[in-house]
């Protein structure tokens, strides 16, 4: 076995210092391994930012952490990703999340928060039209006591069709009976939502609204 020399120790200290500087941009209490095991980080790594809007394509990828064959993507930008929940409360249940790992909303950078905020109404409108519903829950939980399950910031966008007769307490807080996602149905739903997102982006491309301008700067392409 090679000796552990002083030069080895110095290299080790430099390596640790370099690693610390890379991660000191955003203070974090969780170890690096949590990002490696995070299912949303896996989806992010498997779905790089797309060069163009492709409403009819099916950009589904492997997602072994979820023990599912596919992840039904609706959005993939440099800072934000969106996909169908694998255990939806209703058809069209979407998760919108930052691409890079952040456990709670307090951990987001200003840029990530701004990008999520810009995309949230766009995706909600797209889901509303694709699923033909006017009523939706938009829910975001922080921490186990607040019902956060996956330790990666995410918004639930949950359509509430008239056929749903869940109790008022469930619908108020974005709860309800979950069911397994049917891949065939999900592929069709995801394509409809992507089509509506494409329409939103085309519509906003001709707008001079300041919020629209900020959105195109933060995330110009899907």
C-alpha positions in Angstrom: 0.0 0.0 0.0 1.5 3.4 -0.9 2.4 5.7 2.0 0.1 8.6 2.8 2.6 11.4 2.4 2.4 15.1 3.3 1.9 16.0 -0.4 -1.0 13.5 -0.5 -2.5 15.2 2.5 -2.1 18.6 0.9 -3.8 17.4 -2.3 -6.6 15.9 -0.2 -7.1 19.2 1.6 -7.1 21.1 -1.7 -9.6 18.7 -3.1 -11.9 19.2 -0.1 -11.5 22.9 -0.3 -12.4 22.9 -4.0 -15.4 20.7 -3.4 -16.5 23.1 -0.6 -16.2 26.1 -2.9 -18.3 24.5 -5.5 -21.1 23.8 -3.1 -20.9 27.0 -1.1 -23.0 29.0 -3.5 -26.1 27.6 -1.9 -25.9 26.6 1.8 -27.2 23.1 2.2 -27.7 20.8 5.1 -28.2 17.6 3.1 -25.3 15.4 1.9 -24.4 15.1 -1.8 -25.8 11.5 -1.8 -29.3 12.9 -1.4 -29.1 14.5 -4.8 -27.8 11.2 -6.2 -30.8 9.4 -4.8 -33.4 12.1 -5.5 -36.0 10.9 -8.0 -36.5 14.4 -9.4 -32.8 14.9 -9.9 -32.7 11.6 -11.8 -35.5 12.9 -14.1 -33.6 16.1 -14.5 -30.4 14.3 -15.5 -32.3 12.1 -17.9 -34.1 15.0 -19.6 -31.7 17.8 -20.7 -33.1 21.1 -21.8 -34.9 20.7 -25.1 -33.9 22.8 -28.1 -37.5 23.4 -29.3 -41.1 23.0 -28.5 -42.2 19.5 -29.5 -45.9 19.1 -28.6 -46.4 15.9 -30.4 -43.2 14.1 -29.5 -43.1 11.7 -26.5 -39.9 12.5 -24.6 -40.3 9.7 -22.1 -37.3 8.3 -20.4 -36.2 5.6 -17.9 -37.0 6.4 -14.3 -35.8 3.4 -12.2 -36.0 5.3 -8.9 -39.8 5.5 -9.4 -39.9 1.9 -10.4 -41.7 3.0 -13.6 -40.8 2.5 -17.2 -41.4 6.1 -18.3 -41.5 9.6 -17.1 -44.1 11.7 -19.1 -42.4 15.0 -19.6 -44.2 18.2 -20.4 -41.4 20.8 -20.0 -37.6 20.8 -19.9 -35.8 24.1 -19.7 -32.4 25.1 -18.3 -34.0 25.9 -14.9 -37.4 24.1 -14.7 -38.8 20.7 -15.5 -42.4 19.5 -15.5 -43.9 16.0 -15.7 -46.9 14.0 -14.8 -47.2 12.7 -11.3 -46.8 8.9 -11.2 -49.6 8.7 -8.6 -52.0 11.3 -9.7 -54.9 12.7 -7.7 -56.7 13.3 -11.0 -55.8 12.9 -14.7 -53.4 15.7 -15.7 -51.8 16.0 -12.3 -48.5 17.8 -13.0 -45.4 18.4 -11.0 -43.3 21.5 -11.7 -39.9 21.6 -10.1 -36.5 23.3 -10.4 -33.9 21.4 -12.4 -31.2 21.7 -9.8 -31.7 20.2 -6.3 -33.2 22.3 -3.6 -35.0 20.7 -0.7 -37.4 23.5 0.3 -38.6 26.7 -1.3 -36.4 28.7 1.1 -33.3 27.0 -0.6 -34.0 28.3 -4.1 -31.8 31.0 -5.7 -33.6 34.2 -6.8 -33.2 33.0 -10.4 -34.7 29.6 -9.8 -37.6 31.2 -7.9 -38.2 33.7 -10.6 -38.2 31.0 -13.3 -40.6 28.8 -11.4 -42.9 31.8 -10.8 -42.9 32.7 -14.5 -43.7 29.2 -15.6 -46.3 28.4 -13.0 -49.2 30.3 -14.6 -48.2 29.2 -18.0 -48.3 25.5 -17.1 -51.5 26.0 -15.1 -53.3 27.5 -18.1 -52.0 24.7 -20.3 -53.2 22.0 -17.9 -56.6 23.8 -17.5 -57.2 23.8 -21.3 -55.8 20.4 -22.0 -58.0 18.8 -19.3 -60.9 21.1 -19.9 -61.3 22.2 -16.3 -61.6 25.6 -14.7 -60.9 24.5 -11.1 -57.4 23.4 -10.0 -55.2 23.1 -6.9 -51.7 24.6 -7.0 -50.0 23.2 -3.9 -46.4 23.4 -2.6 -45.3 21.7 0.6 -42.1 22.2 2.6 -40.9 19.6 5.1 -42.3 16.3 6.3 -44.8 17.9 8.8 -46.2 19.9 5.8 -46.7 16.6 3.8 -43.6 17.0 1.6 -42.7 13.5 0.4 -39.9 14.0 -2.1 -37.2 16.3 -0.7 -36.9 18.4 -3.8 -39.0 21.6 -4.2 -42.0 20.9 -6.4 -45.5 22.4 -7.2 -48.5 20.2 -7.7 -50.9 21.3 -10.3 -54.1 19.2 -9.8 -57.1 19.5 -12.1 -60.5 19.2 -10.3 -63.1 18.1 -12.8 -66.8 18.2 -12.0 -66.9 14.5 -11.8 -64.7 14.5 -8.7 -66.8 14.3 -5.6 -64.0 14.3 -3.0 -64.6 15.9 0.3 -64.0 19.6 0.6 -61.1 19.1 3.0 -59.3 17.0 0.4 -59.8 19.4 -2.5 -58.9 22.4 -0.3 -55.4 21.1 0.6 -54.7 19.2 -2.6 -55.3 15.8 -1.1 -57.4 12.9 -2.3 -57.4 9.3 -3.5 -54.3 8.5 -5.6 -54.2 6.0 -8.5 -51.4 4.5 -10.6 -50.6 6.4 -13.8 -51.7 4.6 -16.9 -48.9 5.0 -19.4 -51.1 5.0 -22.5 -53.5 7.6 -21.1 -50.5 9.6 -19.7 -48.8 9.8 -23.1 -51.9 11.3 -24.6 -52.4 13.7 -21.7 -48.8 14.8 -21.8 -49.0 15.4 -25.5 -52.1 17.6 -25.1 -50.4 19.6 -22.3 -47.3 20.1 -24.4 -49.5 21.3 -27.3 -51.1 23.9 -25.1 -47.7 25.0 -23.8 -46.5 25.4 -27.4 -49.6 27.5 -28.1 -48.9 29.6 -25.0 -45.3 30.2 -26.1 -46.4 31.1 -29.6 -49.0 33.5 -28.2 -46.5 35.2 -25.9 -43.9 35.5 -28.6 -46.0 38.3 -30.1 -46.5 40.1 -26.8 -44.7 43.1 -25.3 -45.9 42.5 -21.8 -43.1 42.9 -19.2 -43.9 39.6 -17.4 -43.9 37.8 -20.8 -40.5 39.4 -21.6 -39.1 38.2 -18.3 -40.3 34.7 -19.0 -38.7 34.5 -22.4 -35.4 35.7 -21.0 -35.4 33.2 -18.1 -36.5 30.2 -20.1 -36.7 31.0 -23.9 -37.2 27.5 -25.0 -38.9 24.3 -23.9 
